[in-house]
Amino acid sequence: MANQCLYCLSFSLIFLSVAAAVTSDAPFVIAHKKATLKRLKSGKEHVLVSIDIYNEGSATAYDVSLTDGSWPQESFDVVSGKTSNSWERLDAGAQVSHSFELEAKVKGQFQGAPAVIRYRVPTKAALQEAYSTPIFPLDILEDRPPEKKLDWAKRYLAKYGSLISVISIVVLFVYLVASPSSASKASKKKR
């Protein structure tokens, strides 16, 4: 119960701060970080990381830089892209995305920290700082159960199940309309 109250209170504070930032004449930077695992046939596992940065304020953010230092070199190798990036400006209402791919070296669970976004506001001398959302814990190189043999049937039913049910209903309706009813058969026999 206490956790729910704390959650509601923190959500209310975030909502109020977003509302206050949107009404003021300043940039308001929000970032969303996503990470997905991709198992390769060689047994290696890659982590695909993507960070979306939004300016929800009413002014432009300048000298925007993104740094994601939550991937230790002992555990991950960068395969493609960079863990940091920068943009000259981020206009009000605009969005930029950055992604990179890592190769996992160590088996186990990993919890990454939020990425850090720094930007300059024309009316303030100091750099402003924003944080992305954290990622869910990743089970890297964990043993997963093999695919079940009926997985193809589940995928087939998920993809075409609604179509099959609609066609079945239409066929049943046509059959009921086109076939003579049992009452008309009984009246013909009495004649």
PyMOL commands that place a pseudoatom at each C-alpha (Angstrom):
pseudoatom trace, name=CA, resn=MET, resi=1, chain=A, elem=C, hetatm=0, pos=[0.000, 0.000, 0.000]
pseudoatom trace, name=CA, resn=ALA, resi=2, chain=A, elem=C, hetatm=0, pos=[2.827, 2.362, 0.859]
pseudoatom trace, name=CA, resn=ASN, resi=3, chain=A, elem=C, hetatm=0, pos=[4.503, 1.580, -2.481]
pseudoatom trace, name=CA, resn=GLN, resi=4, chain=A, elem=C, hetatm=0, pos=[1.297, 2.453, -4.340]
pseudoatom trace, name=CA, resn=CYS, resi=5, chain=A, elem=C, hetatm=0, pos=[1.026, 5.774, -2.515]
pseudoatom trace, name=CA, resn=LEU, resi=6, chain=A, elem=C, hetatm=0, pos=[4.684, 6.516, -3.243]
pseudoatom trace, name=CA, resn=TYR, resi=7, chain=A, elem=C, hetatm=0, pos=[4.178, 5.577, -6.892]
pseudoatom trace, name=CA, resn=CYS, resi=8, chain=A, elem=C, hetatm=0, pos=[1.096, 7.844, -7.173]
pseudoatom trace, name=CA, resn=LEU, resi=9, chain=A, elem=C, hetatm=0, pos=[2.936, 10.701, -5.472]
pseudoatom trace, name=CA, resn=SER, resi=10, chain=A, elem=C, hetatm=0, pos=[5.990, 10.384, -7.741]
pseudoatom trace, name=CA, resn=PHE, resi=11, chain=A, elem=C, hetatm=0, pos=[3.754, 10.155, -10.827]
pseudoatom trace, name=CA, resn=SER, resi=12, chain=A, elem=C, hetatm=0, pos=[1.899, 13.298, -9.715]
pseudoatom trace, name=CA, resn=LEU, resi=13, chain=A, elem=C, hetatm=0, pos=[5.176, 15.176, -9.205]
pseudoatom trace, name=CA, resn=ILE, resi=14, chain=A, elem=C, hetatm=0, pos=[6.443, 14.128, -12.627]
pseudoatom trace, name=CA, resn=PHE, resi=15, chain=A, elem=C, hetatm=0, pos=[3.161, 15.184, -14.211]
pseudoatom trace, name=CA, resn=LEU, resi=16, chain=A, elem=C, hetatm=0, pos=[3.269, 18.573, -12.484]
pseudoatom trace, name=CA, resn=SER, resi=17, chain=A, elem=C, hetatm=0, pos=[6.892, 19.149, -13.498]
pseudoatom trace, name=CA, resn=VAL, resi=18, chain=A, elem=C, hetatm=0, pos=[6.084, 18.250, -17.119]
pseudoatom trace, name=CA, resn=ALA, resi=19, chain=A, elem=C, hetatm=0, pos=[3.087, 20.588, -17.075]
pseudoatom trace, name=CA, resn=ALA, resi=20, chain=A, elem=C, hetatm=0, pos=[5.190, 23.393, -15.580]
pseudoatom trace, name=CA, resn=ALA, resi=21, chain=A, elem=C, hetatm=0, pos=[7.992, 22.851, -18.093]
pseudoatom trace, name=CA, resn=VAL, resi=22, chain=A, elem=C, hetatm=0, pos=[5.641, 22.813, -21.060]
pseudoatom trace, name=CA, resn=THR, resi=23, chain=A, elem=C, hetatm=0, pos=[4.038, 26.090, -20.015]
pseudoatom trace, name=CA, resn=SER, resi=24, chain=A, elem=C, hetatm=0, pos=[7.394, 27.834, -19.506]
pseudoatom trace, name=CA, resn=ASP, resi=25, chain=A, elem=C, hetatm=0, pos=[9.487, 29.183, -22.379]
pseudoatom trace, name=CA, resn=ALA, resi=26, chain=A, elem=C, hetatm=0, pos=[12.285, 26.616, -22.150]
pseudoatom trace, name=CA, resn=PRO, resi=27, chain=A, elem=C, hetatm=0, pos=[13.229, 23.267, -23.650]
pseudoatom trace, name=CA, resn=PHE, resi=28, chain=A, elem=C, hetatm=0, pos=[12.121, 20.164, -21.777]
pseudoatom trace, name=CA, resn=VAL, resi=29, chain=A, elem=C, hetatm=0, pos=[14.080, 17.071, -22.816]
pseudoatom trace, name=CA, resn=ILE, resi=30, chain=A, elem=C, hetatm=0, pos=[12.706, 13.549, -22.297]
pseudoatom trace, name=CA, resn=ALA, resi=31, chain=A, elem=C, hetatm=0, pos=[14.592, 10.410, -23.337]
pseudoatom trace, name=CA, resn=HIS, resi=32, chain=A, elem=C, hetatm=0, pos=[13.490, 6.783, -23.678]
pseudoatom trace, name=CA, resn=LYS, resi=33, chain=A, elem=C, hetatm=0, pos=[16.091, 4.017, -23.704]
pseudoatom trace, name=CA, resn=LYS, resi=34, chain=A, elem=C, hetatm=0, pos=[15.307, 0.532, -25.051]
pseudoatom trace, name=CA, resn=ALA, resi=35, chain=A, elem=C, hetatm=0, pos=[17.493, -2.566, -25.168]
pseudoatom trace, name=CA, resn=THR, resi=36, chain=A, elem=C, hetatm=0, pos=[16.694, -5.868, -26.868]
pseudoatom trace, name=CA, resn=LEU, resi=37, chain=A, elem=C, hetatm=0, pos=[18.657, -9.096, -27.043]
pseudoatom trace, name=CA, resn=LYS, resi=38, chain=A, elem=C, hetatm=0, pos=[19.474, -10.895, -30.297]
pseudoatom trace, name=CA, resn=ARG, resi=39, chain=A, elem=C, hetatm=0, pos=[20.857, -14.441, -30.095]
pseudoatom trace, name=CA, resn=LEU, resi=40, chain=A, elem=C, hetatm=0, pos=[23.124, -15.359, -33.000]
pseudoatom trace, name=CA, resn=LYS, resi=41, chain=A, elem=C, hetatm=0, pos=[23.506, -18.870, -34.406]
pseudoatom trace, name=CA, resn=SER, resi=42, chain=A, elem=C, hetatm=0, pos=[27.140, -18.851, -33.315]
pseudoatom trace, name=CA, resn=GLY, resi=43, chain=A, elem=C, hetatm=0, pos=[25.990, -18.779, -29.677]
pseudoatom trace, name=CA, resn=LYS, resi=44, chain=A, elem=C, hetatm=0, pos=[26.936, -15.146, -29.164]
pseudoatom trace, name=CA, resn=GLU, resi=45, chain=A, elem=C, hetatm=0, pos=[24.399, -12.573, -28.090]
pseudoatom trace, name=CA, resn=HIS, resi=46, chain=A, elem=C, hetatm=0, pos=[24.065, -8.981, -29.228]
pseudoatom trace, name=CA, resn=VAL, resi=47, chain=A, elem=C, hetatm=0, pos=[22.355, -6.170, -27.374]
pseudoatom trace, name=CA, resn=LEU, resi=48, chain=A, elem=C, hetatm=0, pos=[20.561, -3.639, -29.575]
pseudoatom trace, name=CA, resn=VAL, resi=49, chain=A, elem=C, hetatm=0, pos=[20.238, -0.306, -27.768]
pseudoatom trace, name=CA, resn=SER, resi=50, chain=A, elem=C, hetatm=0, pos=[18.136, 2.586, -28.998]
pseudoatom trace, name=CA, resn=ILE, resi=51, chain=A, elem=C, hetatm=0, pos=[17.609, 5.943, -27.312]
pseudoatom trace, name=CA, resn=ASP, resi=52, chain=A, elem=C, hetatm=0, pos=[14.884, 8.352, -28.432]
pseudoatom trace, name=CA, resn=ILE, resi=53, chain=A, elem=C, hetatm=0, pos=[15.225, 11.973, -27.289]
pseudoatom trace, name=CA, resn=TYR, resi=54, chain=A, elem=C, hetatm=0, pos=[12.236, 14.332, -27.383]
pseudoatom trace, name=CA, resn=ASN, resi=55, chain=A, elem=C, hetatm=0, pos=[12.083, 18.086, -26.774]
pseudoatom trace, name=CA, resn=GLU, resi=56, chain=A, elem=C, hetatm=0, pos=[8.640, 18.609, -25.269]
pseudoatom trace, name=CA, resn=GLY, resi=57, chain=A, elem=C, hetatm=0, pos=[9.312, 22.215, -24.287]
pseudoatom trace, name=CA, resn=SER, resi=58, chain=A, elem=C, hetatm=0, pos=[8.516, 25.383, -26.183]
pseudoatom trace, name=CA, resn=ALA, resi=59, chain=A, elem=C, hetatm=0, pos=[12.094, 26.458, -26.962]
pseudoatom trace, name=CA, resn=THR, resi=60, chain=A, elem=C, hetatm=0, pos=[15.077, 24.977, -28.799]
pseudoatom trace, name=CA, resn=ALA, resi=61, chain=A, elem=C, hetatm=0, pos=[17.760, 23.049, -26.919]
pseudoatom trace, name=CA, resn=TYR, resi=62, chain=A, elem=C, hetatm=0, pos=[21.313, 23.680, -28.176]
pseudoatom trace, name=CA, resn=ASP, resi=63, chain=A, elem=C, hetatm=0, pos=[24.514, 21.603, -28.035]
pseudoatom trace, name=CA, resn=VAL, resi=64, chain=A, elem=C, hetatm=0, pos=[22.634, 18.421, -27.151]
pseudoatom trace, name=CA, resn=SER, resi=65, chain=A, elem=C, hetatm=0, pos=[24.926, 15.539, -26.197]
pseudoatom trace, name=CA, resn=LEU, resi=66, chain=A, elem=C, hetatm=0, pos=[24.062, 11.971, -25.292]
pseudoatom trace, name=CA, resn=THR, resi=67, chain=A, elem=C, hetatm=0, pos=[26.335, 9.731, -23.225]
pseudoatom trace, name=CA, resn=ASP, resi=68, chain=A, elem=C, hetatm=0, pos=[25.462, 6.158, -22.293]
pseudoatom trace, name=CA, resn=GLY, resi=69, chain=A, elem=C, hetatm=0, pos=[28.292, 4.918, -20.108]
pseudoatom trace, name=CA, resn=SER, resi=70, chain=A, elem=C, hetatm=0, pos=[26.411, 2.041, -18.522]
pseudoatom trace, name=CA, resn=TRP, resi=71, chain=A, elem=C, hetatm=0, pos=[28.033, -0.650, -20.698]
pseudoatom trace, name=CA, resn=PRO, resi=72, chain=A, elem=C, hetatm=0, pos=[31.357, -1.776, -19.106]
pseudoatom trace, name=CA, resn=GLN, resi=73, chain=A, elem=C, hetatm=0, pos=[34.121, -2.763, -21.519]
pseudoatom trace, name=CA, resn=GLU, resi=74, chain=A, elem=C, hetatm=0, pos=[34.783, -5.938, -19.495]
pseudoatom trace, name=CA, resn=SER, resi=75, chain=A, elem=C, hetatm=0, pos=[31.272, -7.172, -20.333]
pseudoatom trace, name=CA, resn=PHE, resi=76, chain=A, elem=C, hetatm=0, pos=[30.493, -5.679, -23.755]
pseudoatom trace, name=CA, resn=ASP, resi=77, chain=A, elem=C, hetatm=0, pos=[32.196, -4.902, -27.069]
pseudoatom trace, name=CA, resn=VAL, resi=78, chain=A, elem=C, hetatm=0, pos=[30.770, -2.229, -29.361]
pseudoatom trace, name=CA, resn=VAL, resi=79, chain=A, elem=C, hetatm=0, pos=[29.878, -3.883, -32.680]
pseudoatom trace, name=CA, resn=SER, resi=80, chain=A, elem=C, hetatm=0, pos=[28.347, -0.925, -34.488]
pseudoatom trace, name=CA, resn=GLY, resi=81, chain=A, elem=C, hetatm=0, pos=[27.660, 2.695, -33.638]
pseudoatom trace, name=CA, resn=LYS, resi=82, chain=A, elem=C, hetatm=0, pos=[28.893, 4.650, -30.632]
pseudoatom trace, name=CA, resn=THR, resi=83, chain=A, elem=C, hetatm=0, pos=[27.622, 4.891, -27.067]
pseudoatom trace, name=CA, resn=SER, resi=84, chain=A, elem=C, hetatm=0, pos=[27.623, 8.698, -27.342]
pseudoatom trace, name=CA, resn=ASN, resi=85, chain=A, elem=C, hetatm=0, pos=[26.418, 11.215, -29.867]
pseudoatom trace, name=CA, resn=SER, resi=86, chain=A, elem=C, hetatm=0, pos=[25.769, 14.942, -30.178]
pseudoatom trace, name=CA, resn=TRP, resi=87, chain=A, elem=C, hetatm=0, pos=[23.469, 17.266, -32.094]
pseudoatom trace, name=CA, resn=GLU, resi=88, chain=A, elem=C, hetatm=0, pos=[23.796, 20.984, -32.712]
pseudoatom trace, name=CA, resn=ARG, resi=89, chain=A, elem=C, hetatm=0, pos=[20.157, 21.696, -31.791]
pseudoatom trace, name=CA, resn=LEU, resi=90, chain=A, elem=C, hetatm=0, pos=[16.893, 20.034, -30.907]
pseudoatom trace, name=CA, resn=ASP, resi=91, chain=A, elem=C, hetatm=0, pos=[13.937, 22.199, -31.877]
pseudoatom trace, name=CA, resn=ALA, resi=92, chain=A, elem=C, hetatm=0, pos=[10.760, 22.394, -29.807]
pseudoatom trace, name=CA, resn=GLY, resi=93, chain=A, elem=C, hetatm=0, pos=[8.557, 19.374, -30.531]
pseudoatom trace, name=CA, resn=ALA, resi=94, chain=A, elem=C, hetatm=0, pos=[11.373, 17.571, -32.365]
pseudoatom trace, name=CA, resn=GLN, resi=95, chain=A, elem=C, hetatm=0, pos=[12.754, 14.080, -31.826]
pseudoatom trace, name=CA, resn=VAL, resi=96, chain=A, elem=C, hetatm=0, pos=[16.134, 12.471, -32.516]
pseudoatom trace, name=CA, resn=SER, resi=97, chain=A, elem=C, hetatm=0, pos=[17.148, 8.839, -32.169]
pseudoatom trace, name=CA, resn=HIS, resi=98, chain=A, elem=C, hetatm=0, pos=[20.463, 7.118, -31.613]
pseudoatom trace, name=CA, resn=SER, resi=99, chain=A, elem=C, hetatm=0, pos=[21.197, 3.407, -31.677]
pseudoatom trace, name=CA, resn=PHE, resi=100, chain=A, elem=C, hetatm=0, pos=[24.162, 1.118, -31.315]
pseudoatom trace, name=CA, resn=GLU, resi=101, chain=A, elem=C, hetatm=0, pos=[24.869, -2.598, -31.073]
pseudoatom trace, name=CA, resn=LEU, resi=102, chain=A, elem=C, hetatm=0, pos=[26.955, -4.394, -28.462]
pseudoatom trace, name=CA, resn=GLU, resi=103, chain=A, elem=C, hetatm=0, pos=[28.263, -7.937, -28.168]
pseudoatom trace, name=CA, resn=ALA, resi=104, chain=A, elem=C, hetatm=0, pos=[27.979, -9.530, -24.741]
pseudoatom trace, name=CA, resn=LYS, resi=105, chain=A, elem=C, hetatm=0, pos=[31.087, -11.197, -23.305]
pseudoatom trace, name=CA, resn=VAL, resi=106, chain=A, elem=C, hetatm=0, pos=[29.808, -12.206, -19.860]
pseudoatom trace, name=CA, resn=LYS, resi=107, chain=A, elem=C, hetatm=0, pos=[26.878, -14.433, -18.917]
pseudoatom trace, name=CA, resn=GLY, resi=108, chain=A, elem=C, hetatm=0, pos=[24.420, -13.178, -16.305]
pseudoatom trace, name=CA, resn=GLN, resi=109, chain=A, elem=C, hetatm=0, pos=[21.846, -10.550, -15.526]
pseudoatom trace, name=CA, resn=PHE, resi=110, chain=A, elem=C, hetatm=0, pos=[22.614, -6.939, -16.379]
pseudoatom trace, name=CA, resn=GLN, resi=111, chain=A, elem=C, hetatm=0, pos=[20.827, -3.789, -15.223]
pseudoatom trace, name=CA, resn=GLY, resi=112, chain=A, elem=C, hetatm=0, pos=[21.884, -0.703, -17.170]
pseudoatom trace, name=CA, resn=ALA, resi=113, chain=A, elem=C, hetatm=0, pos=[21.821, 2.830, -15.839]
pseudoatom trace, name=CA, resn=PRO, resi=114, chain=A, elem=C, hetatm=0, pos=[19.956, 5.655, -17.583]
pseudoatom trace, name=CA, resn=ALA, resi=115, chain=A, elem=C, hetatm=0, pos=[21.734, 7.552, -20.348]
pseudoatom trace, name=CA, resn=VAL, resi=116, chain=A, elem=C, hetatm=0, pos=[22.704, 11.176, -19.654]
pseudoatom trace, name=CA, resn=ILE, resi=117, chain=A, elem=C, hetatm=0, pos=[21.617, 13.989, -21.958]
pseudoatom trace, name=CA, resn=ARG, resi=118, chain=A, elem=C, hetatm=0, pos=[23.210, 17.421, -21.591]
pseudoatom trace, name=CA, resn=TYR, resi=119, chain=A, elem=C, hetatm=0, pos=[21.952, 20.496, -23.393]
pseudoatom trace, name=CA, resn=ARG, resi=120, chain=A, elem=C, hetatm=0, pos=[22.277, 24.251, -23.328]
pseudoatom trace, name=CA, resn=VAL, resi=121, chain=A, elem=C, hetatm=0, pos=[19.431, 26.702, -22.810]
pseudoatom trace, name=CA, resn=PRO, resi=122, chain=A, elem=C, hetatm=0, pos=[20.062, 30.177, -24.282]
pseudoatom trace, name=CA, resn=THR, resi=123, chain=A, elem=C, hetatm=0, pos=[18.832, 31.951, -21.133]
pseudoatom trace, name=CA, resn=LYS, resi=124, chain=A, elem=C, hetatm=0, pos=[21.075, 29.968, -18.723]
pseudoatom trace, name=CA, resn=ALA, resi=125, chain=A, elem=C, hetatm=0, pos=[24.849, 29.710, -18.594]
pseudoatom trace, name=CA, resn=ALA, resi=126, chain=A, elem=C, hetatm=0, pos=[25.045, 26.219, -17.041]
pseudoatom trace, name=CA, resn=LEU, resi=127, chain=A, elem=C, hetatm=0, pos=[24.401, 23.047, -19.017]
pseudoatom trace, name=CA, resn=GLN, resi=128, chain=A, elem=C, hetatm=0, pos=[21.103, 21.355, -18.247]
pseudoatom trace, name=CA, resn=GLU, resi=129, chain=A, elem=C, hetatm=0, pos=[20.995, 17.610, -17.658]
pseudoatom trace, name=CA, resn=ALA, resi=130, chain=A, elem=C, hetatm=0, pos=[18.304, 15.026, -18.344]
pseudoatom trace, name=CA, resn=TYR, resi=131, chain=A, elem=C, hetatm=0, pos=[18.249, 11.255, -17.850]
pseudoatom trace, name=CA, resn=SER, resi=132, chain=A, elem=C, hetatm=0, pos=[16.678, 8.569, -19.983]
pseudoatom trace, name=CA, resn=THR, resi=133, chain=A, elem=C, hetatm=0, pos=[14.443, 5.846, -18.680]
pseudoatom trace, name=CA, resn=PRO, resi=134, chain=A, elem=C, hetatm=0, pos=[16.360, 2.856, -17.306]
pseudoatom trace, name=CA, resn=ILE, resi=135, chain=A, elem=C, hetatm=0, pos=[16.197, -0.475, -19.105]
pseudoatom trace, name=CA, resn=PHE, resi=136, chain=A, elem=C, hetatm=0, pos=[14.664, -3.643, -17.719]
pseudoatom trace, name=CA, resn=PRO, resi=137, chain=A, elem=C, hetatm=0, pos=[17.155, -6.247, -16.441]
pseudoatom trace, name=CA, resn=LEU, resi=138, chain=A, elem=C, hetatm=0, pos=[18.623, -8.298, -19.279]
pseudoatom trace, name=CA, resn=ASP, resi=139, chain=A, elem=C, hetatm=0, pos=[19.383, -12.025, -18.935]
pseudoatom trace, name=CA, resn=ILE, resi=140, chain=A, elem=C, hetatm=0, pos=[22.455, -12.149, -21.119]
pseudoatom trace, name=CA, resn=LEU, resi=141, chain=A, elem=C, hetatm=0, pos=[23.643, -15.474, -22.573]
pseudoatom trace, name=CA, resn=GLU, resi=142, chain=A, elem=C, hetatm=0, pos=[21.153, -17.333, -20.388]
pseudoatom trace, name=CA, resn=ASP, resi=143, chain=A, elem=C, hetatm=0, pos=[19.995, -20.782, -21.383]
pseudoatom trace, name=CA, resn=ARG, resi=144, chain=A, elem=C, hetatm=0, pos=[16.568, -20.549, -22.953]
pseudoatom trace, name=CA, resn=PRO, resi=145, chain=A, elem=C, hetatm=0, pos=[14.277, -23.506, -23.499]
pseudoatom trace, name=CA, resn=PRO, resi=146, chain=A, elem=C, hetatm=0, pos=[14.268, -24.727, -27.109]
pseudoatom trace, name=CA, resn=GLU, resi=147, chain=A, elem=C, hetatm=0, pos=[11.413, -23.730, -29.371]
pseudoatom trace, name=CA, resn=LYS, resi=148, chain=A, elem=C, hetatm=0, pos=[8.420, -26.010, -29.142]
pseudoatom trace, name=CA, resn=LYS, resi=149, chain=A, elem=C, hetatm=0, pos=[7.462, -28.038, -32.181]
pseudoatom trace, name=CA, resn=LEU, resi=150, chain=A, elem=C, hetatm=0, pos=[3.984, -26.501, -32.357]
pseudoatom trace, name=CA, resn=ASP, resi=151, chain=A, elem=C, hetatm=0, pos=[5.281, -22.940, -32.363]
pseudoatom trace, name=CA, resn=TRP, resi=152, chain=A, elem=C, hetatm=0, pos=[4.520, -22.665, -36.064]
pseudoatom trace, name=CA, resn=ALA, resi=153, chain=A, elem=C, hetatm=0, pos=[0.864, -23.561, -35.361]
pseudoatom trace, name=CA, resn=LYS, resi=154, chain=A, elem=C, hetatm=0, pos=[0.617, -20.855, -32.698]
pseudoatom trace, name=CA, resn=ARG, resi=155, chain=A, elem=C, hetatm=0, pos=[2.095, -18.297, -35.057]
pseudoatom trace, name=CA, resn=TYR, resi=156, chain=A, elem=C, hetatm=0, pos=[-0.271, -19.431, -37.823]
pseudoatom trace, name=CA, resn=LEU, resi=157, chain=A, elem=C, hetatm=0, pos=[-3.316, -19.184, -35.541]
pseudoatom trace, name=CA, resn=ALA, resi=158, chain=A, elem=C, hetatm=0, pos=[-2.210, -15.815, -34.199]
pseudoatom trace, name=CA, resn=LYS, resi=159, chain=A, elem=C, hetatm=0, pos=[-1.758, -14.474, -37.721]
pseudoatom trace, name=CA, resn=TYR, resi=160, chain=A, elem=C, hetatm=0, pos=[-4.793, -15.994, -39.453]
pseudoatom trace, name=CA, resn=GLY, resi=161, chain=A, elem=C, hetatm=0, pos=[-7.113, -16.981, -36.563]
pseudoatom trace, name=CA, resn=SER, resi=162, chain=A, elem=C, hetatm=0, pos=[-9.447, -14.014, -36.886]
pseudoatom trace, name=CA, resn=LEU, resi=163, chain=A, elem=C, hetatm=0, pos=[-9.690, -14.472, -40.658]
pseudoatom trace, name=CA, resn=ILE, resi=164, chain=A, elem=C, hetatm=0, pos=[-10.540, -18.151, -40.249]
pseudoatom trace, name=CA, resn=SER, resi=165, chain=A, elem=C, hetatm=0, pos=[-13.248, -17.372, -37.686]
pseudoatom trace, name=CA, resn=VAL, resi=166, chain=A, elem=C, hetatm=0, pos=[-14.851, -14.712, -39.946]
pseudoatom trace, name=CA, resn=ILE, resi=167, chain=A, elem=C, hetatm=0, pos=[-14.844, -17.066, -42.931]
pseudoatom trace, name=CA, resn=SER, resi=168, chain=A, elem=C, hetatm=0, pos=[-16.368, -19.827, -40.772]
pseudoatom trace, name=CA, resn=ILE, resi=169, chain=A, elem=C, hetatm=0, pos=[-19.169, -17.530, -39.604]
pseudoatom trace, name=CA, resn=VAL, resi=170, chain=A, elem=C, hetatm=0, pos=[-19.931, -16.423, -43.192]
pseudoatom trace, name=CA, resn=VAL, resi=171, chain=A, elem=C, hetatm=0, pos=[-20.011, -20.038, -44.432]
pseudoatom trace, name=CA, resn=LEU, resi=172, chain=A, elem=C, hetatm=0, pos=[-22.312, -21.046, -41.559]
pseudoatom trace, name=CA, resn=PHE, resi=173, chain=A, elem=C, hetatm=0, pos=[-24.618, -18.103, -42.319]
pseudoatom trace, name=CA, resn=VAL, resi=174, chain=A, elem=C, hetatm=0, pos=[-24.787, -19.005, -46.031]
pseudoatom trace, name=CA, resn=TYR, resi=175, chain=A, elem=C, hetatm=0, pos=[-25.472, -22.629, -45.151]
pseudoatom trace, name=CA, resn=LEU, resi=176, chain=A, elem=C, hetatm=0, pos=[-28.326, -21.667, -42.823]
pseudoatom trace, name=CA, resn=VAL, resi=177, chain=A, elem=C, hetatm=0, pos=[-29.878, -19.290, -45.362]
pseudoatom trace, name=CA, resn=ALA, resi=178, chain=A, elem=C, hetatm=0, pos=[-29.466, -21.555, -48.390]
pseudoatom trace, name=CA, resn=SER, resi=179, chain=A, elem=C, hetatm=0, pos=[-30.506, -24.858, -46.840]
pseudoatom trace, name=CA, resn=PRO, resi=180, chain=A, elem=C, hetatm=0, pos=[-34.211, -25.601, -46.441]
pseudoatom trace, name=CA, resn=SER, resi=181, chain=A, elem=C, hetatm=0, pos=[-35.372, -25.507, -42.852]
pseudoatom trace, name=CA, resn=SER, resi=182, chain=A, elem=C, hetatm=0, pos=[-36.657, -28.604, -41.078]
pseudoatom trace, name=CA, resn=ALA, resi=183, chain=A, elem=C, hetatm=0, pos=[-40.117, -27.002, -40.747]
pseudoatom trace, name=CA, resn=SER, resi=184, chain=A, elem=C, hetatm=0, pos=[-40.524, -26.673, -44.529]
pseudoatom trace, name=CA, resn=LYS, resi=185, chain=A, elem=C, hetatm=0, pos=[-39.429, -30.312, -44.947]
pseudoatom trace, name=CA, resn=ALA, resi=186, chain=A, elem=C, hetatm=0, pos=[-42.076, -31.436, -42.489]
pseudoatom trace, name=CA, resn=SER, resi=187, chain=A, elem=C, hetatm=0, pos=[-44.833, -29.440, -44.244]
pseudoatom trace, name=CA, resn=LYS, resi=188, chain=A, elem=C, hetatm=0, pos=[-43.892, -30.978, -47.635]
pseudoatom trace, name=CA, resn=LYS, resi=189, chain=A, elem=C, hetatm=0, pos=[-44.154, -34.497, -46.203]
pseudoatom trace, name=CA, resn=LYS, resi=190, chain=A, elem=C, hetatm=0, pos=[-47.717, -33.905, -44.951]
pseudoatom trace, name=CA, resn=ARG, resi=191, chain=A, elem=C, hetatm=0, pos=[-48.999, -33.001, -48.426]
for i in range(1, 191): cmd.bond("trace and resi %d" % i, "trace and resi %d" % (i + 1))
show_as sticks, trace
zoom trace
